[in-house]
């Protein structure tokens, strides 16, 4: 018998299941218990499942040399401006895990990035197990380069204290945990948009990259409220492990204005509608509901033809990076990506004029060419 994550078995309410399994075990058997911590629950499980046990304690290994750890100190709104600049200027490349502190923040970040043409997927505790498994597979296969994952603070604190989470309004999978137990492959970067609540959580997060002989980077955003959490991590790490990320905020002023516009568009209603859209997709593709919809085709039809959710107003200009907002030090580097970096135009209304032309408005030119008084012919 092998029990992994033994410190979570009792705290998640599986004590009765363990007793039932042990009743059905043969008199002689081998057992291995693996746990991150030696809590009272683990000791109780050890007493029930093991006889004359040998305890092997493994010290937390030092972070590998190929892992580069950086911090950016900035306030909440600037986090999004820097995040946008990092992706659009291609300073972050490769598969990226982006951690936030709640499910709503997952959707906020996803909807924010989508406005700039940056695609990603979401992983959180409210998704069914099959959906989470499918998302992880797609990420590992390279279908998505960015995965936005939530690590709910309440669930994390309950795990640390070894107790069951209190019931919440939204149903969450209490066995969900991105930091532990999920096999992410070939992750190049870990970004902590919200700084982790504990040192262990930080170690587990950044441990998702720089596996084996591969190099990786961990970038953590820290605002004033999170400064004490950073201090706790720095105390546990070797001196100089976390280095400041060399980034001049004044050089990304253009991204700051754009990110403010994009954030303003991601309202609570937009987040709610994005979640409804996802729930609707889950219902329509659910295997468990397949038989129900076969018996009730009208309900399936109504659900499929429900009103479209116009989550956020489409702003195509945000996908392009005008040359004037690219920092001077990076302009030569971005010449390789001319498809995304566009020169500034003398008139800011070019896009509006193109849109008007498509709708049949041509600034009065068409009216002059087709003036009915001039083209009118009278014959006797």
C-alpha positions as CSV (number, residue, x, y, z in Angstrom):
1,X,0.0,0.0,0.0
2,X,1.3,3.4,-0.9
3,X,-0.2,6.6,0.5
4,X,1.0,9.8,-1.2
5,X,0.3,13.2,0.3
6,X,-0.5,11.5,3.6
7,X,-0.7,14.8,5.5
8,X,-3.8,15.7,3.4
9,X,-5.7,12.4,3.7
10,X,-7.3,12.9,7.1
11,X,-7.6,16.7,6.8
12,X,-9.8,16.2,3.6
13,X,-12.1,13.9,5.4
14,X,-10.9,10.5,4.2
15,X,-10.4,8.9,7.7
16,X,-13.4,6.6,7.3
17,X,-12.2,5.5,3.9
18,X,-8.8,4.7,5.3
19,X,-10.3,2.5,8.0
20,X,-12.4,0.6,5.5
21,X,-9.3,0.0,3.3
22,X,-7.2,-1.2,6.2
23,X,-10.0,-3.7,7.2
24,X,-9.6,-5.4,3.8
25,X,-5.9,-5.5,3.7
26,X,-4.1,-8.9,4.2
27,X,-2.4,-9.7,7.5
28,X,1.0,-9.2,6.0
29,X,1.6,-6.3,3.6
30,X,4.2,-3.6,2.8
31,X,3.2,0.0,3.2
32,X,4.8,3.4,2.3
33,X,3.6,6.7,3.6
34,X,4.8,9.9,2.0
35,X,4.1,13.3,3.5
36,X,5.4,16.9,3.3
37,X,4.9,17.4,7.0
38,X,4.6,15.2,10.2
39,X,1.3,16.4,11.5
40,X,-0.8,14.7,14.2
41,X,-2.9,13.2,11.4
42,X,0.1,11.7,9.7
43,X,1.2,10.1,13.0
44,X,-2.3,8.7,13.5
45,X,-2.2,7.2,10.0
46,X,1.3,5.8,10.7
47,X,-0.1,4.1,13.9
48,X,-2.9,2.6,11.9
49,X,-1.1,1.5,8.7
50,X,2.5,0.8,9.7
51,X,4.3,-1.7,12.1
52,X,7.9,-1.0,13.2
53,X,8.2,1.7,10.6
54,X,11.5,3.2,9.5
55,X,11.3,7.0,9.1
56,X,13.3,8.6,6.3
57,X,13.5,12.4,6.6
58,X,14.6,14.3,3.5
59,X,15.8,17.9,3.8
60,X,14.4,20.5,1.4
61,X,17.0,20.6,-1.4
62,X,18.6,23.9,-2.4
63,X,17.1,25.4,-5.5
64,X,19.0,24.4,-8.6
65,X,21.7,26.7,-10.1
66,X,19.8,26.8,-13.4
67,X,16.8,28.5,-11.7
68,X,17.0,32.3,-11.9
69,X,14.7,34.1,-9.3
70,X,13.7,37.7,-9.8
71,X,11.4,40.1,-8.0
72,X,9.6,43.3,-9.3
73,X,8.3,45.7,-6.7
74,X,5.3,47.6,-8.0
75,X,1.7,48.4,-7.1
76,X,-1.4,46.6,-8.3
77,X,-2.1,48.5,-11.6
78,X,1.5,48.5,-12.6
79,X,1.6,44.7,-12.2
80,X,-0.6,44.4,-15.3
81,X,1.3,47.0,-17.3
82,X,4.6,45.2,-16.6
83,X,3.0,41.8,-17.4
84,X,1.7,43.1,-20.7
85,X,5.1,44.6,-21.6
86,X,6.9,41.4,-20.8
87,X,4.8,39.4,-23.2
88,X,4.4,41.9,-26.0
89,X,8.1,42.8,-26.0
90,X,9.0,39.1,-25.9
91,X,11.0,39.4,-22.7
92,X,9.2,36.2,-21.5
93,X,9.4,33.3,-23.9
94,X,8.5,29.6,-23.6
95,X,5.8,27.9,-21.6
96,X,4.7,30.0,-18.6
97,X,2.8,29.2,-15.4
98,X,1.1,32.3,-14.0
99,X,-0.1,32.1,-10.4
100,X,-2.9,34.2,-8.9
101,X,-4.7,34.1,-5.6
102,X,-8.3,33.5,-6.6
103,X,-10.6,32.1,-9.3
104,X,-11.9,35.6,-10.2
105,X,-8.3,36.8,-10.7
106,X,-7.8,33.9,-13.1
107,X,-10.5,35.2,-15.4
108,X,-9.4,38.8,-14.9
109,X,-5.9,38.0,-16.1
110,X,-7.1,35.9,-19.0
111,X,-9.6,38.5,-20.2
112,X,-6.9,41.2,-19.8
113,X,-4.3,39.3,-21.8
114,X,-6.8,38.4,-24.5
115,X,-7.3,42.0,-25.4
116,X,-3.6,42.2,-26.4
117,X,-3.9,39.0,-28.5
118,X,-2.1,36.9,-25.8
119,X,-3.9,33.5,-25.5
120,X,-3.8,31.3,-22.5
121,X,-5.9,28.8,-20.5
122,X,-7.2,28.7,-16.9
123,X,-6.8,26.1,-14.2
124,X,-8.8,26.4,-10.9
125,X,-10.6,24.4,-8.2
126,X,-14.1,25.0,-9.7
127,X,-13.4,23.1,-12.9
128,X,-14.3,19.4,-13.0
129,X,-11.4,16.9,-12.6
130,X,-11.7,15.8,-16.3
131,X,-11.5,19.4,-17.5
132,X,-8.5,20.1,-15.4
133,X,-6.8,17.0,-16.7
134,X,-7.6,18.0,-20.3
135,X,-6.2,21.5,-19.7
136,X,-3.0,20.2,-18.2
137,X,-2.6,17.8,-21.2
138,X,-3.1,20.6,-23.7
139,X,-0.6,22.8,-21.8
140,X,2.0,20.0,-21.7
141,X,1.5,19.3,-25.4
142,X,2.2,23.0,-26.2
143,X,-1.3,23.9,-27.4
144,X,-1.1,26.9,-24.9
145,X,2.0,28.7,-23.8
146,X,0.4,30.4,-20.8
147,X,-1.5,28.7,-18.1
148,X,-3.2,31.0,-15.5
149,X,-3.6,29.0,-12.2
150,X,-5.3,30.0,-9.0
151,X,-4.2,29.0,-5.6
152,X,-7.0,30.0,-3.2
153,X,-5.7,31.4,0.1
154,X,-8.4,29.7,2.2
155,X,-7.5,26.3,0.8
156,X,-3.8,26.9,1.2
157,X,-4.2,28.0,4.9
158,X,-6.3,25.0,5.6
159,X,-3.7,22.7,4.2
160,X,-0.9,24.4,6.3
161,X,-3.0,24.1,9.5
162,X,-4.1,20.6,8.7
163,X,-7.9,21.2,8.8
164,X,-10.8,20.9,6.4
165,X,-11.8,24.1,4.5
166,X,-15.0,25.8,5.5
167,X,-17.9,25.6,3.2
168,X,-18.0,28.5,0.7
169,X,-20.6,29.9,-1.6
170,X,-18.9,28.5,-4.7
171,X,-18.3,24.8,-4.8
172,X,-14.5,24.2,-5.0
173,X,-12.7,20.9,-5.2
174,X,-10.9,20.7,-1.8
175,X,-8.4,18.2,-3.2
176,X,-7.3,20.7,-5.9
177,X,-3.7,22.0,-5.6
178,X,-1.6,23.4,-8.4
179,X,1.5,23.6,-6.4
180,X,1.4,19.9,-5.5
181,X,0.5,16.8,-7.4
182,X,0.1,18.1,-11.0
183,X,2.7,17.1,-13.5
184,X,3.6,20.1,-15.6
185,X,6.2,19.4,-18.3
186,X,8.9,21.7,-19.8
187,X,7.9,24.9,-18.0
188,X,10.3,27.7,-18.8
189,X,8.9,30.4,-16.5
190,X,6.9,30.8,-13.4
191,X,5.3,34.1,-12.7
192,X,3.8,35.0,-9.3
193,X,1.4,37.8,-10.1
194,X,0.1,37.5,-6.6
195,X,2.9,36.6,-4.1
196,X,2.4,33.2,-2.4
197,X,1.1,33.2,1.2
198,X,3.7,30.8,2.6
199,X,7.3,29.9,2.1
200,X,6.4,26.3,1.2
201,X,4.0,27.5,-1.4
202,X,6.7,29.7,-3.0
203,X,9.1,26.7,-3.1
204,X,6.5,24.5,-4.6
205,X,5.5,27.1,-7.2
206,X,9.1,27.9,-8.4
207,X,9.9,24.2,-8.3
208,X,7.7,23.8,-11.4
209,X,10.5,25.1,-13.6
210,X,14.2,24.3,-14.0
211,X,13.5,20.6,-13.8
212,X,16.5,18.2,-14.5
213,X,19.1,20.0,-16.5
214,X,16.7,22.5,-18.0
215,X,17.0,26.2,-17.2
216,X,14.1,28.2,-15.9
217,X,13.2,31.6,-14.4
218,X,10.8,32.6,-11.6
219,X,9.5,36.2,-11.5
220,X,7.5,37.4,-8.5
221,X,5.5,40.7,-8.3
222,X,5.5,42.3,-4.9
223,X,3.4,45.2,-3.8
224,X,3.5,47.0,-0.4
225,X,1.0,44.6,1.2
226,X,3.0,41.6,0.1
227,X,6.4,42.9,1.4
228,X,6.2,40.9,4.6
229,X,5.6,37.6,2.6
230,X,8.7,38.4,0.6
231,X,10.8,38.9,3.7
232,X,9.7,35.5,5.0
233,X,10.8,33.8,1.8
234,X,14.2,35.7,1.7
235,X,14.9,34.5,5.3
236,X,14.6,30.9,4.2
237,X,16.6,31.3,0.9
238,X,20.4,31.6,0.6
239,X,21.5,35.3,0.4
240,X,21.2,36.8,-3.0
241,X,18.8,34.1,-4.4
242,X,16.1,36.6,-5.2
243,X,17.4,39.4,-7.4
244,X,15.6,42.6,-8.5
245,X,14.5,42.4,-12.1
246,X,16.1,45.4,-14.0
247,X,13.0,47.2,-15.3
248,X,12.5,50.9,-15.6
249,X,8.9,51.8,-15.1
250,X,9.2,55.1,-16.9
251,X,10.1,53.3,-20.1
252,X,6.8,51.5,-20.3
253,X,4.5,54.5,-19.7
254,X,2.7,53.7,-23.0
255,X,1.9,50.2,-21.8
256,X,0.6,51.6,-18.5
257,X,-2.0,53.7,-20.3
258,X,-3.0,50.7,-22.5
259,X,-3.3,48.3,-19.6
260,X,-5.5,50.8,-17.7
261,X,-7.9,50.8,-20.6
262,X,-7.8,47.1,-20.8
263,X,-8.4,46.6,-17.1
264,X,-11.3,49.1,-17.2
265,X,-13.0,46.8,-19.7
266,X,-12.7,43.7,-17.5
267,X,-15.6,44.5,-15.1
268,X,-17.3,42.2,-12.6
269,X,-20.0,41.5,-15.1
270,X,-17.4,40.6,-17.8
271,X,-15.8,38.1,-15.3
272,X,-19.2,36.7,-14.4
273,X,-20.2,36.2,-18.1
274,X,-16.8,34.6,-18.8
275,X,-17.5,32.1,-16.1
276,X,-21.0,31.5,-17.3
277,X,-19.7,30.9,-20.8
278,X,-17.3,28.2,-19.4
279,X,-20.0,26.6,-17.4
280,X,-22.3,26.4,-20.5
281,X,-19.4,24.8,-22.5
282,X,-18.9,22.2,-19.7
283,X,-22.7,21.4,-19.7
284,X,-22.8,21.0,-23.4
285,X,-19.8,18.7,-23.6
286,X,-20.6,16.7,-20.4
287,X,-20.7,12.9,-20.9
288,X,-22.9,12.6,-17.8
289,X,-25.5,14.9,-19.3
290,X,-25.4,13.3,-22.7
291,X,-28.3,10.9,-22.0
292,X,-30.3,13.6,-20.4
293,X,-30.0,15.9,-23.5
294,X,-30.9,12.9,-25.8
295,X,-34.2,12.6,-23.9
296,X,-34.7,16.4,-23.7
297,X,-33.4,17.7,-27.1
298,X,-35.3,21.0,-26.7
299,X,-33.3,22.0,-23.6
300,X,-30.1,21.2,-25.4
301,X,-31.2,23.3,-28.4
302,X,-32.1,26.2,-26.1
303,X,-28.8,26.0,-24.4
304,X,-26.9,25.9,-27.7
305,X,-28.8,28.9,-29.1
306,X,-28.7,30.9,-25.9
307,X,-27.8,34.6,-26.4
308,X,-24.1,35.2,-27.2
309,X,-22.1,36.7,-24.4
310,X,-20.4,39.9,-25.5
311,X,-17.9,39.8,-22.7
312,X,-15.5,42.6,-23.7
313,X,-15.7,45.2,-26.5
314,X,-13.2,44.2,-29.2
315,X,-10.2,46.6,-29.4
316,X,-8.0,45.4,-32.3
317,X,-5.5,48.2,-31.9
318,X,-4.3,46.8,-28.5
319,X,-2.9,43.7,-30.3
320,X,-0.2,45.9,-32.0
321,X,2.7,47.6,-30.3
322,X,3.3,51.1,-31.8
323,X,7.0,51.8,-32.3
324,X,6.9,54.9,-30.0
325,X,6.0,52.9,-26.9
326,X,8.8,50.4,-27.3
327,X,11.7,51.3,-24.9
328,X,14.8,52.6,-26.9
329,X,17.0,49.8,-25.6
330,X,14.6,47.2,-27.1
331,X,13.8,48.9,-30.4
332,X,16.6,47.2,-32.4
333,X,15.5,43.8,-30.9
334,X,11.9,44.3,-31.9
335,X,12.8,45.0,-35.6
336,X,12.7,41.2,-36.0
337,X,9.0,41.3,-35.2
338,X,7.8,44.0,-37.5
339,X,4.4,42.2,-37.8
340,X,3.6,43.2,-34.3
341,X,5.5,46.5,-33.9
342,X,3.8,49.1,-36.0
343,X,4.9,52.7,-36.7
344,X,3.0,55.6,-35.2
345,X,0.5,57.2,-37.6
346,X,0.1,61.0,-37.9
347,X,-3.6,60.7,-37.5
348,X,-5.1,58.8,-34.6
349,X,-8.4,58.3,-36.3
350,X,-7.2,56.0,-39.2
351,X,-8.8,53.0,-37.6
352,X,-12.1,54.8,-37.2
353,X,-12.1,56.0,-40.8
354,X,-11.4,52.4,-42.1
355,X,-14.3,51.2,-40.0
356,X,-16.6,53.9,-41.4
357,X,-15.6,53.0,-44.9
358,X,-16.5,49.4,-44.4
359,X,-20.0,50.5,-43.2
360,X,-20.5,52.6,-46.3
361,X,-19.3,56.0,-45.0
362,X,-16.6,57.6,-47.1
363,X,-16.3,61.0,-45.6
364,X,-18.7,62.6,-48.1
365,X,-16.6,61.5,-51.2
366,X,-19.1,58.8,-52.3
367,X,-22.0,61.3,-52.1
368,X,-20.1,63.8,-54.4
369,X,-19.4,61.1,-57.0
370,X,-23.0,59.8,-57.1
371,X,-24.8,63.2,-56.8
372,X,-28.3,62.5,-58.2
373,X,-28.8,66.1,-59.4
374,X,-25.7,65.9,-61.6
375,X,-26.4,62.4,-63.0
376,X,-30.1,63.0,-63.6
377,X,-31.1,62.9,-67.3
378,X,-34.3,64.3,-68.7
379,X,-35.6,63.2,-72.1
380,X,-38.6,64.5,-74.0
